[in-house]
Amino acid sequence: MTKCKGCGAEIVWIKTAAGKSMPCNSGKVTIVTEDGKTATGYIPHWATCPAAQKFKKSVNTDT
């Protein structure tokens, strides 16, 4: 496992369906979908990281 360079939390790297790597919190969670089914997976780390803003790419709006 690796640690987040912003907050030091342990993270795992997950491959998305598009083949990109996404940092996620290390603990798996189970959710219940709207139709009552359950799914197990990871929460993207950017959703909970207190230092997430440090890693966002700036968008240039000058045109």
WOGI-V588722 format. One record per pair of residues at least 24 apart in sequence whose ideal C-beta (glycine too) atoms are under 8 Angstrom apart, sorted by sequence separation. I is the first residue (numbers start at 1). J is the second residue. If there is no record, write none. Layout:
((I,J) (I,J))
This chain:
((1,26) (14,42) (12,42) (11,45) (9,45) (9,49) (4,45) (7,49) (6,49) (7,50) (6,50) (7,51) (4,49) (6,51) (6,52) (4,51) (6,54) (6,55))
